[in-house]
Amino acid sequence: MNSKTVAYARSRLRVIGAFAAVLAWGTGVVEFGGGVVMWVFDFADVQSAYLQSFADQMPMLAAPGYQPSALALGVVIGLDLIPMVVSALALALTGLFFLRVSRGETWTTQNIELLWWVGLLCIGMPLLWPVIWTLQGLGFAIDLPQGERSFSFSIGVSSQAVYGIMKGILLCAFSLLMRDAKTISDEHNCYV
């Protein structure tokens, strides 16, 4: 390959990597910030939607004038922020991966490990939602009288969750392939 083609390919990779990094970080900010903004500026509607979603199991939550305690709301809001933080973290790490790619650090050990962690976060994210939903139900049950409380445990996985898990598995597999390719390349460089 001539040097002009290599320089053009590196230049293109630099631009595409930087653009992908900015895009991933922007998406992470929107992912986290969007949820926080909804809780801050549309608190009454979001709270009402949560109360209605759990009212099938605990009808007292839908009673007119019912207001959950600060502890119950704190638990629900705190649990609602966990998936947003995990998703924003995965996007931040993805942005860091592409930033390193734009600098020509594609096959570094740090980038390979970074891709592995992004894959694990992608696998864990869909599995986290049913646990969060169960714990939020328990959070709302804190205030209810003895006979009105309900416990519902969900382990269901939607087709979208399966897609997220598969994406994570592919990222982890690609990370392992990169690690093995780097090992083979390093060994080859020692012999030549």
C-alpha positions in Angstrom: 0.0 0.0 0.0 1.4 3.4 -0.8 1.9 6.0 1.8 -0.7 8.3 0.3 -3.4 5.7 0.8 -2.3 4.9 4.3 -2.3 8.6 5.2 -5.8 9.0 3.8 -7.1 5.9 5.7 -5.7 7.2 8.9 -7.1 10.7 8.4 -10.5 9.2 7.6 -10.3 6.9 10.7 -9.4 10.0 12.8 -12.4 11.9 11.7 -14.9 9.0 12.0 -13.5 8.0 15.4 -13.8 11.5 16.7 -17.3 11.9 15.3 -18.4 8.6 16.9 -16.9 9.6 20.2 -18.8 12.9 20.2 -22.0 11.1 19.2 -21.6 8.5 21.9 -20.9 11.1 24.6 -23.8 13.3 23.4 -26.2 10.3 23.5 -24.9 9.5 27.0 -25.7 13.1 28.2 -29.2 12.9 26.7 -29.7 9.4 28.1 -29.0 10.5 31.6 -30.1 14.1 31.4 -33.4 13.3 29.8 -34.5 11.1 32.7 -33.4 13.7 35.3 -35.1 16.5 33.4 -38.4 14.5 33.3 -38.2 14.0 37.1 -37.4 17.6 37.7 -39.7 19.4 35.3 -42.6 16.9 35.0 -42.5 15.5 38.5 -46.3 15.2 39.1 -46.9 13.4 35.8 -44.0 11.0 36.2 -45.0 10.2 39.8 -48.6 9.7 38.7 -47.5 7.3 35.9 -45.4 5.3 38.4 -48.3 5.1 40.8 -50.7 4.0 38.1 -48.3 1.3 36.9 -48.1 -0.3 40.3 -51.8 0.3 41.1 -52.8 -3.0 39.6 -51.0 -4.8 42.4 -51.6 -2.2 45.1 -54.9 -0.4 44.4 -54.4 2.1 47.3 -51.7 3.8 45.1 -54.4 5.0 42.7 -56.7 6.4 45.5 -57.5 10.1 45.0 -55.2 12.3 47.0 -52.7 9.5 47.8 -49.2 10.9 48.2 -46.2 8.5 48.8 -43.7 9.5 51.5 -40.4 11.1 50.7 -38.6 7.8 51.6 -40.7 5.9 49.1 -40.2 8.5 46.4 -36.5 8.7 47.1 -36.2 4.9 46.7 -38.2 4.9 43.4 -36.3 7.9 42.0 -32.9 6.5 43.1 -33.7 3.2 41.5 -34.9 4.9 38.3 -31.5 6.6 38.0 -29.5 3.4 38.2 -30.3 2.2 34.6 -29.7 5.8 33.3 -26.3 5.9 35.0 -25.3 2.4 33.6 -26.5 3.3 30.1 -24.6 6.7 30.3 -21.5 4.9 31.6 -21.6 2.4 28.7 -22.0 5.3 26.2 -19.1 7.3 27.9 -16.8 4.2 27.6 -17.9 3.8 24.0 -17.0 7.4 23.3 -13.6 6.8 25.0 -13.1 3.7 22.8 -13.7 5.7 19.6 -11.6 8.6 20.8 -8.7 6.2 21.3 -9.4 4.7 17.8 -9.2 8.2 16.4 -5.8 8.6 17.9 -4.6 5.4 16.3 -4.8 3.3 19.5 -7.1 0.6 18.1 -5.2 -2.5 19.2 -4.1 -1.4 22.7 -4.7 -3.5 25.7 -6.7 -0.6 27.3 -9.0 -0.3 24.3 -9.6 -4.1 24.3 -10.5 -4.1 28.0 -12.7 -1.0 27.5 -14.7 -2.8 24.8 -15.0 -5.8 27.1 -16.6 -3.6 29.8 -18.9 -2.0 27.4 -20.1 -5.4 26.3 -20.7 -6.5 30.0 -22.7 -3.3 30.6 -24.8 -4.0 27.5 -25.4 -7.5 28.8 -26.3 -6.4 32.3 -28.5 -3.5 31.4 -31.6 -5.5 30.2 -31.2 -7.9 33.1 -31.2 -4.9 35.5 -34.7 -3.6 34.5 -36.8 -6.4 36.1 -34.8 -6.1 39.4 -35.3 -2.3 39.4 -39.0 -2.8 38.7 -39.3 -5.2 41.6 -37.4 -3.0 44.0 -39.5 0.0 43.0 -42.7 -1.9 43.8 -41.2 -2.6 47.3 -40.4 1.1 47.6 -44.0 2.0 47.0 -45.1 -0.7 49.4 -43.2 0.9 52.3 -46.1 3.4 53.1 -49.0 1.0 52.6 -50.8 -0.6 55.5 -50.2 -4.3 56.1 -53.1 -5.8 54.0 -52.4 -3.4 51.0 -48.8 -4.3 50.3 -47.9 -6.5 47.4 -44.7 -8.2 46.2 -44.2 -8.9 42.5 -41.0 -10.4 41.1 -40.4 -10.2 37.4 -37.7 -11.9 35.4 -39.2 -11.5 32.0 -37.0 -10.5 29.1 -38.4 -8.7 26.1 -37.2 -9.1 22.5 -35.5 -5.7 22.9 -33.7 -6.9 26.0 -32.5 -10.0 24.0 -31.2 -7.6 21.4 -29.3 -5.7 24.0 -27.9 -8.9 25.5 -26.8 -10.2 22.1 -25.1 -6.8 21.3 -23.2 -7.1 24.6 -22.2 -10.7 23.8 -21.0 -9.6 20.4 -18.9 -6.8 21.9 -17.4 -9.2 24.4 -16.6 -11.7 21.7 -15.1 -9.0 19.5 -13.0 -7.9 22.5 -11.7 -11.4 22.9 -10.9 -11.6 19.2 -9.0 -8.4 19.4 -7.1 -9.6 22.4 -6.1 -12.9 20.6 -5.2 -11.0 17.4 -3.0 -8.6 19.4 -1.3 -11.5 21.2 -0.6 -13.3 17.8 0.6 -10.0 16.3 2.9 -9.3 19.3 4.4 -12.8 19.1 4.8 -12.5 15.3 6.7 -9.2 15.8 9.1 -10.9 18.2 10.1 -13.5 15.6 10.5 -11.2 12.6 
